[in-house]
Amino acid sequence: MLEPWNDKSVLPPPINTSPCQINFSIKELKSGCNTIIRVLSKQSPLHKESAIFSRFLYKFDKKFRNDIGYRNFKKVYTALRKYLSLTLLKDVQNFIDVLPANNEVKPYLPTRQMLQYILVKIVTFSKLMYRITVCSKQAAIFYLNRIKLGESHWMCLMPYALLCRIWSMVLVLLQHSCNWYNQLYPFLKHLPYKGLDFLPKEYQLPVDLEEWINLKNINQAGRLEWSQKLNVNVESVIMVEDEEGDVSENLLKYVNNINKNKDSDDETEIQIVLPKQDVQSEIVSNEKYDEGVAISRETFKTMMNLPSTVTNPAVSKIKENHAIENVTNRDSLLKFIENEEEFRNKSNDISLTGHLSFMQWQALKMTLLKLDGSLDTRKLEKKFKRIWQAKCLDYV
Protein backbone atom coordinates (compact mmCIF):
# COMPACT_ATOMS: atom_id res chain seq x y z
CA MET A 1 0.00 0.00 0.00
CA LEU A 2 1.34 3.38 -0.96
CA GLU A 3 1.64 6.09 1.62
CA PRO A 4 -0.68 9.07 1.09
CA TRP A 5 2.17 11.43 0.17
CA ASN A 6 3.29 9.00 -2.56
CA ASP A 7 -0.18 8.17 -3.89
CA LYS A 8 -1.14 10.27 -6.88
CA SER A 9 -4.76 9.10 -6.80
CA VAL A 10 -5.51 10.60 -3.36
CA LEU A 11 -8.46 12.96 -3.65
CA PRO A 12 -8.86 16.05 -1.48
CA PRO A 13 -11.50 15.93 1.26
CA PRO A 14 -14.74 17.87 0.73
CA ILE A 15 -14.68 21.55 1.66
CA ASN A 16 -16.56 21.72 4.93
CA THR A 17 -16.69 24.08 7.92
CA SER A 18 -18.15 23.87 11.40
CA PRO A 19 -18.44 26.27 14.36
CA CYS A 20 -15.66 25.99 16.88
CA GLN A 21 -14.26 27.90 19.82
CA ILE A 22 -11.01 29.62 18.95
CA ASN A 23 -8.11 28.49 21.13
CA PHE A 24 -5.42 29.76 18.76
CA SER A 25 -4.58 32.70 16.57
CA ILE A 26 -6.17 32.56 13.15
CA LYS A 27 -3.74 35.25 12.08
CA GLU A 28 -0.79 32.89 12.59
CA LEU A 29 -2.49 30.17 10.54
CA LYS A 30 -3.16 32.62 7.72
CA SER A 31 0.39 33.93 7.92
CA GLY A 32 1.80 30.41 7.50
CA CYS A 33 -0.40 29.74 4.46
CA ASN A 34 0.39 33.13 2.91
CA THR A 35 4.11 32.34 3.25
CA ILE A 36 3.63 29.20 1.16
CA ILE A 37 1.78 31.13 -1.55
CA ARG A 38 4.33 33.93 -1.57
CA VAL A 39 7.28 31.56 -2.02
CA LEU A 40 5.69 29.24 -4.58
CA SER A 41 4.40 32.10 -6.71
CA LYS A 42 7.96 33.39 -7.24
CA GLN A 43 9.50 30.24 -8.74
CA SER A 44 9.72 31.41 -12.34
CA PRO A 45 13.55 30.94 -12.38
CA LEU A 46 13.08 27.28 -11.47
CA HIS A 47 10.47 26.90 -14.20
CA LYS A 48 12.88 28.38 -16.75
CA GLU A 49 15.61 25.97 -15.67
CA SER A 50 13.15 23.10 -16.08
CA ALA A 51 12.50 24.24 -19.65
CA ILE A 52 16.25 24.28 -20.34
CA PHE A 53 16.40 20.75 -18.94
CA SER A 54 14.06 19.49 -21.66
CA ARG A 55 16.27 21.08 -24.35
CA PHE A 56 19.38 19.39 -22.99
CA LEU A 57 17.63 16.01 -22.89
CA TYR A 58 16.64 16.39 -26.53
CA LYS A 59 20.19 17.37 -27.53
CA PHE A 60 22.21 14.82 -25.52
CA ASP A 61 19.91 11.79 -25.61
CA LYS A 62 21.77 9.99 -28.42
CA LYS A 63 25.31 10.74 -27.26
CA PHE A 64 24.95 10.08 -23.51
CA ARG A 65 22.02 7.66 -23.41
CA ASN A 66 24.18 4.92 -21.79
CA ASP A 67 26.00 7.25 -19.39
CA ILE A 68 25.27 6.88 -15.67
CA GLY A 69 25.44 10.62 -15.10
CA TYR A 70 22.94 11.20 -17.91
CA ARG A 71 20.52 8.72 -16.33
CA ASN A 72 20.59 10.69 -13.08
CA PHE A 73 20.16 13.80 -15.22
CA LYS A 74 16.92 12.33 -16.59
CA LYS A 75 15.77 11.48 -13.05
CA VAL A 76 16.12 15.14 -12.11
CA TYR A 77 13.97 16.13 -15.08
CA THR A 78 11.31 13.55 -14.17
CA ALA A 79 11.13 14.89 -10.62
CA LEU A 80 10.90 18.45 -11.94
CA ARG A 81 7.94 17.51 -14.14
CA LYS A 82 6.18 15.98 -11.15
CA TYR A 83 6.85 19.18 -9.21
CA LEU A 84 5.30 21.25 -12.01
CA SER A 85 2.18 19.04 -11.94
CA LEU A 86 1.83 19.42 -8.15
CA THR A 87 -1.19 21.51 -7.10
CA LEU A 88 0.10 22.66 -3.72
CA LEU A 89 -0.30 26.36 -4.50
CA LYS A 90 -3.94 25.92 -5.56
CA ASP A 91 -4.78 23.75 -2.54
CA VAL A 92 -3.33 26.22 -0.08
CA GLN A 93 -5.25 29.06 -1.75
CA ASN A 94 -8.50 27.11 -1.39
CA PHE A 95 -7.74 26.49 2.27
CA ILE A 96 -7.12 30.19 2.93
CA ASP A 97 -10.43 31.11 1.30
CA VAL A 98 -12.28 28.97 3.83
CA LEU A 99 -10.59 30.55 6.88
CA PRO A 100 -12.74 33.11 8.72
CA ALA A 101 -11.85 36.72 9.39
CA ASN A 102 -10.02 37.68 12.55
CA ASN A 103 -12.88 39.70 14.08
CA GLU A 104 -15.69 37.14 13.75
CA VAL A 105 -17.50 36.28 17.02
CA LYS A 106 -18.65 32.78 16.06
CA PRO A 107 -16.25 31.70 13.33
CA TYR A 108 -16.65 28.65 11.13
CA LEU A 109 -13.34 26.85 10.83
CA PRO A 110 -12.28 24.30 8.17
CA THR A 111 -12.13 20.67 9.17
CA ARG A 112 -9.05 18.85 10.32
CA GLN A 113 -9.10 16.67 7.21
CA MET A 114 -8.55 19.73 5.02
CA LEU A 115 -5.42 20.70 6.93
CA GLN A 116 -4.20 17.09 6.85
CA TYR A 117 -4.48 17.18 3.05
CA ILE A 118 -2.34 20.35 2.94
CA LEU A 119 0.28 18.71 5.17
CA VAL A 120 0.34 15.62 2.96
CA LYS A 121 0.91 17.81 -0.09
CA ILE A 122 3.77 19.57 1.70
CA VAL A 123 5.36 16.18 2.47
CA THR A 124 5.05 15.25 -1.23
CA PHE A 125 6.65 18.54 -2.18
CA SER A 126 9.55 18.03 0.24
CA LYS A 127 10.19 14.47 -0.97
CA LEU A 128 10.33 15.70 -4.57
CA MET A 129 12.81 18.42 -3.58
CA TYR A 130 14.88 15.84 -1.70
CA ARG A 131 14.98 13.53 -4.74
CA ILE A 132 16.02 16.37 -7.04
CA THR A 133 18.79 17.34 -4.62
CA VAL A 134 20.22 13.81 -4.44
CA CYS A 135 19.96 13.02 -8.17
CA SER A 136 21.39 16.37 -9.24
CA LYS A 137 24.39 15.85 -6.96
CA GLN A 138 25.03 12.36 -8.35
CA ALA A 139 24.72 13.56 -11.94
CA ALA A 140 27.03 16.51 -11.28
CA ILE A 141 29.71 14.12 -9.98
CA PHE A 142 29.92 12.32 -13.33
CA TYR A 143 29.82 15.49 -15.42
CA LEU A 144 32.54 17.07 -13.28
CA ASN A 145 34.66 13.94 -13.71
CA ARG A 146 34.32 14.24 -17.50
CA ILE A 147 35.38 17.88 -17.32
CA LYS A 148 38.48 16.96 -15.30
CA LEU A 149 39.40 14.21 -17.76
CA GLY A 150 38.81 16.49 -20.76
CA GLU A 151 36.36 13.98 -22.27
CA SER A 152 33.57 15.83 -24.12
CA HIS A 153 34.11 18.74 -21.76
CA TRP A 154 32.49 21.16 -24.18
CA MET A 155 29.24 19.15 -23.84
CA CYS A 156 29.47 18.75 -20.04
CA LEU A 157 30.07 22.31 -18.83
CA MET A 158 26.54 23.55 -19.50
CA PRO A 159 24.73 20.53 -17.94
CA TYR A 160 27.02 20.78 -14.92
CA ALA A 161 26.21 24.48 -14.48
CA LEU A 162 22.50 23.75 -14.92
CA LEU A 163 22.60 21.03 -12.25
CA CYS A 164 24.36 23.40 -9.84
CA ARG A 165 21.69 26.05 -10.30
CA ILE A 166 18.87 23.54 -9.86
CA TRP A 167 20.51 22.10 -6.74
CA SER A 168 20.86 25.51 -5.07
CA MET A 169 17.23 26.48 -5.77
CA VAL A 170 15.76 23.14 -4.72
CA LEU A 171 17.76 22.99 -1.49
CA VAL A 172 16.25 26.33 -0.42
CA LEU A 173 12.75 25.07 -1.25
CA LEU A 174 13.37 21.93 0.76
CA GLN A 175 14.26 23.99 3.83
CA HIS A 176 11.16 26.15 3.28
CA SER A 177 8.89 23.10 3.08
CA CYS A 178 10.15 21.80 6.42
CA ASN A 179 9.45 25.17 8.01
CA TRP A 180 5.95 25.27 6.49
CA TYR A 181 5.08 21.85 7.80
CA ASN A 182 6.40 22.48 11.29
CA GLN A 183 4.48 25.76 11.40
CA LEU A 184 1.11 24.27 10.36
CA TYR A 185 1.23 20.93 12.17
CA PRO A 186 0.39 22.30 15.69
CA PHE A 187 -2.95 23.65 14.38
CA LEU A 188 -4.29 20.13 13.77
CA LYS A 189 -5.46 19.66 17.35
CA HIS A 190 -7.43 22.95 17.30
CA LEU A 191 -9.47 22.31 14.15
CA PRO A 192 -12.73 20.33 14.40
CA TYR A 193 -12.83 16.77 13.15
CA LYS A 194 -15.93 16.27 11.01
CA GLY A 195 -16.77 13.77 8.32
CA LEU A 196 -15.02 10.63 7.13
CA ASP A 197 -11.39 9.80 7.76
CA PHE A 198 -9.06 11.21 5.17
CA LEU A 199 -5.95 9.27 6.17
CA PRO A 200 -5.71 5.51 6.76
CA LYS A 201 -6.27 4.44 10.33
CA GLU A 202 -2.74 3.15 10.89
CA TYR A 203 -1.04 6.10 9.20
CA GLN A 204 0.26 9.03 11.21
CA LEU A 205 1.73 12.24 9.90
CA PRO A 206 5.31 12.95 11.00
CA VAL A 207 5.57 15.36 13.91
CA ASP A 208 8.78 17.01 12.70
CA LEU A 209 9.32 16.95 8.94
CA GLU A 210 12.91 18.12 9.19
CA GLU A 211 13.80 15.13 11.35
CA TRP A 212 11.67 12.72 9.33
CA ILE A 213 13.34 13.66 6.05
CA ASN A 214 16.79 13.82 7.72
CA LEU A 215 17.57 17.32 6.57
CA LYS A 216 20.61 17.64 8.84
CA ASN A 217 22.45 14.94 6.90
CA ILE A 218 21.44 16.20 3.46
CA ASN A 219 25.09 16.79 2.55
CA GLN A 220 25.85 13.10 3.10
CA ALA A 221 23.04 12.00 0.77
CA GLY A 222 23.97 11.46 -2.85
CA ARG A 223 27.57 10.46 -2.20
CA LEU A 224 28.76 7.45 -4.16
CA GLU A 225 30.37 4.44 -2.49
CA TRP A 226 33.34 3.58 -4.69
CA SER A 227 34.48 -0.03 -4.78
CA GLN A 228 38.12 1.01 -4.42
CA LYS A 229 37.46 2.63 -1.06
CA LEU A 230 38.66 0.47 1.82
CA ASN A 231 37.56 0.81 5.42
CA VAL A 232 40.53 0.49 7.77
CA ASN A 233 39.61 -0.75 11.25
CA VAL A 234 42.06 0.43 13.86
CA GLU A 235 42.17 -1.63 17.02
CA SER A 236 41.15 0.13 20.17
CA VAL A 237 44.28 -1.10 21.90
CA ILE A 238 46.58 1.24 20.00
CA MET A 239 44.53 4.28 20.96
CA VAL A 240 45.37 3.90 24.66
CA GLU A 241 47.56 6.74 25.89
CA ASP A 242 50.90 6.00 27.45
CA GLU A 243 52.20 7.36 30.73
CA GLU A 244 53.08 10.71 29.18
CA GLY A 245 49.70 11.02 27.45
CA ASP A 246 51.09 10.50 23.94
CA VAL A 247 49.08 8.45 21.47
CA SER A 248 51.38 8.80 18.43
CA GLU A 249 54.11 6.64 19.98
CA ASN A 250 51.61 3.83 20.54
CA LEU A 251 50.61 4.06 16.88
CA LEU A 252 54.26 3.83 15.80
CA LYS A 253 54.81 0.84 18.07
CA TYR A 254 51.78 -0.84 16.57
CA VAL A 255 53.08 -0.27 13.03
CA ASN A 256 56.54 -1.57 13.98
CA ASN A 257 55.01 -4.73 15.42
CA ILE A 258 53.10 -5.32 12.21
CA ASN A 259 56.28 -4.88 10.16
CA LYS A 260 58.16 -7.29 12.41
CA ASN A 261 55.43 -9.87 12.05
CA LYS A 262 55.53 -9.48 8.28
CA ASP A 263 59.32 -9.89 8.24
CA SER A 264 59.13 -13.02 10.36
CA ASP A 265 56.45 -14.47 8.10
CA ASP A 266 58.59 -13.77 5.04
CA GLU A 267 61.59 -15.49 6.63
CA THR A 268 59.59 -18.58 7.43
CA GLU A 269 58.27 -18.69 3.90
CA ILE A 270 61.77 -18.42 2.47
CA GLN A 271 63.04 -21.19 4.75
CA ILE A 272 60.24 -23.44 3.63
CA VAL A 273 60.87 -22.74 -0.06
CA LEU A 274 64.62 -23.30 0.06
CA PRO A 275 65.71 -26.96 -0.21
CA LYS A 276 67.55 -28.49 2.74
CA GLN A 277 69.57 -30.96 0.67
CA ASP A 278 72.98 -30.06 -0.66
CA VAL A 279 72.92 -29.51 -4.38
CA GLN A 280 75.92 -30.84 -6.26
CA SER A 281 76.92 -28.40 -8.96
CA GLU A 282 78.36 -29.85 -12.15
CA ILE A 283 81.57 -28.35 -13.51
CA VAL A 284 81.25 -27.59 -17.20
CA SER A 285 84.44 -27.76 -19.13
CA ASN A 286 85.17 -25.07 -21.70
CA GLU A 287 87.38 -27.29 -23.86
CA LYS A 288 84.71 -28.09 -26.49
CA TYR A 289 83.25 -24.57 -26.59
CA ASP A 290 83.37 -23.09 -30.13
CA GLU A 291 83.69 -19.31 -30.18
CA GLY A 292 83.14 -19.06 -33.96
CA VAL A 293 84.75 -16.87 -36.58
CA ALA A 294 83.84 -13.21 -37.16
CA ILE A 295 82.76 -12.35 -40.68
CA SER A 296 81.81 -9.06 -42.28
CA ARG A 297 78.28 -8.09 -43.33
CA GLU A 298 79.18 -8.03 -47.03
CA THR A 299 80.59 -11.55 -46.85
CA PHE A 300 77.41 -12.70 -45.09
CA LYS A 301 75.25 -11.20 -47.86
CA THR A 302 77.27 -12.87 -50.60
CA MET A 303 77.05 -16.20 -48.79
CA MET A 304 73.28 -15.98 -48.27
CA ASN A 305 72.61 -14.30 -51.66
CA LEU A 306 70.68 -11.46 -49.95
CA PRO A 307 69.92 -8.23 -51.88
CA SER A 308 71.55 -5.09 -50.68
CA THR A 309 69.48 -2.74 -48.52
CA VAL A 310 67.55 -0.20 -50.57
CA THR A 311 66.95 3.17 -49.02
CA ASN A 312 63.53 4.61 -49.64
CA PRO A 313 63.88 8.26 -50.54
CA ALA A 314 60.09 8.68 -50.67
CA VAL A 315 59.76 9.12 -46.89
CA SER A 316 62.30 11.91 -46.67
CA LYS A 317 60.81 13.49 -49.79
CA ILE A 318 57.30 13.49 -48.30
CA LYS A 319 58.65 14.89 -45.03
CA GLU A 320 60.30 17.73 -46.92
CA ASN A 321 57.18 18.48 -48.99
CA HIS A 322 54.83 18.29 -45.98
CA ALA A 323 55.34 21.75 -44.57
CA ILE A 324 53.24 24.88 -44.34
CA GLU A 325 55.78 26.82 -46.42
CA ASN A 326 54.91 24.67 -49.45
CA VAL A 327 51.25 25.76 -49.48
CA THR A 328 51.07 28.34 -52.28
CA ASN A 329 47.79 27.68 -54.09
CA ARG A 330 44.52 25.79 -53.81
CA ASP A 331 45.91 22.49 -55.11
CA SER A 332 48.85 22.45 -52.72
CA LEU A 333 46.48 23.31 -49.86
CA LEU A 334 44.22 20.36 -50.65
CA LYS A 335 47.25 18.07 -50.96
CA PHE A 336 48.58 19.33 -47.64
CA ILE A 337 45.24 18.65 -45.89
CA GLU A 338 45.00 15.18 -47.45
CA ASN A 339 48.52 14.23 -46.34
CA GLU A 340 47.93 15.62 -42.85
CA GLU A 341 44.70 13.63 -42.53
CA GLU A 342 46.52 10.44 -43.53
CA PHE A 343 49.41 11.06 -41.12
CA ARG A 344 46.98 11.75 -38.25
CA ASN A 345 45.06 8.53 -38.88
CA LYS A 346 48.31 6.52 -38.86
CA SER A 347 49.71 8.44 -35.82
CA ASN A 348 52.79 9.26 -37.84
CA ASP A 349 55.47 11.54 -36.40
CA ILE A 350 55.40 13.60 -39.60
CA SER A 351 51.96 14.94 -38.64
CA LEU A 352 52.04 18.64 -37.74
CA THR A 353 48.75 18.60 -35.79
CA GLY A 354 49.33 15.62 -33.56
CA HIS A 355 48.79 17.75 -30.44
CA LEU A 356 45.28 18.76 -31.54
CA SER A 357 42.17 16.79 -30.61
CA PHE A 358 39.80 15.42 -33.21
CA MET A 359 37.36 18.32 -32.88
CA GLN A 360 40.15 20.91 -33.02
CA TRP A 361 41.55 19.33 -36.19
CA GLN A 362 38.09 19.27 -37.77
CA ALA A 363 37.63 22.96 -36.98
CA LEU A 364 41.04 23.78 -38.50
CA LYS A 365 40.40 21.67 -41.61
CA MET A 366 36.98 23.22 -42.28
CA THR A 367 38.42 26.73 -41.92
CA LEU A 368 41.22 25.96 -44.37
CA LEU A 369 38.83 24.43 -46.90
CA LYS A 370 36.78 27.63 -46.88
CA LEU A 371 39.70 29.65 -48.24
CA ASP A 372 38.94 31.16 -51.61
CA GLY A 373 40.96 29.52 -54.39
CA SER A 374 40.77 32.61 -56.59
CA LEU A 375 43.13 34.53 -54.31
CA ASP A 376 46.65 35.16 -55.48
CA THR A 377 49.57 33.32 -53.93
CA ARG A 378 50.58 36.07 -51.51
CA LYS A 379 47.11 36.59 -50.02
CA LEU A 380 46.47 32.86 -49.79
CA GLU A 381 49.74 32.23 -47.95
CA LYS A 382 49.06 35.15 -45.60
CA LYS A 383 45.59 33.94 -44.69
CA PHE A 384 46.76 30.34 -44.37
CA LYS A 385 49.55 31.26 -41.93
CA ARG A 386 47.19 33.43 -39.87
CA ILE A 387 44.68 30.58 -39.52
CA TRP A 388 47.47 28.09 -38.80
CA GLN A 389 48.85 30.31 -36.05
CA ALA A 390 45.44 30.85 -34.42
CA LYS A 391 44.04 27.31 -34.60
CA CYS A 392 47.16 25.14 -34.46
CA LEU A 393 50.26 26.75 -33.02
CA ASP A 394 48.45 28.60 -30.22
CA TYR A 395 47.12 25.30 -28.88
CA VAL A 396 50.59 23.91 -28.22
Protein Blocks (a to p, Z undefined) as FASTA:
>chain_A
ZZfklmmkbccddddddddddfbdfklmmmmmmmmmmmmmmmmmmmmmmmmmmmmmmmmm
mmmmmpfklmmmmmmmmmmmmmmmpcklmmmmmmmmmpccfkbfbdcdddfklmmmmmmm
mmmmmmmmmmmmmmmmmmmmmmmmmmmnopaklmmmmmmmmmmmmmmmmmmmmmmmmmmm
mmmmmmmmmpccedjdfbdfkbccdfblmlmnommlmmmgopacdfklccddddfklmpc
cfkopaklmmmmmmmmmmmmmmmmmmmmmmmmpcfbdcddddddfklpcebjaddfklmm
mmnopacddddfklmmmmmmmcfklpmbfmlmmmmmmmmmmmmmnopaklmklmpcfklm
mmmmmmmmmpcfkbcfklmmmmmmmmmmmmmmmmZZ
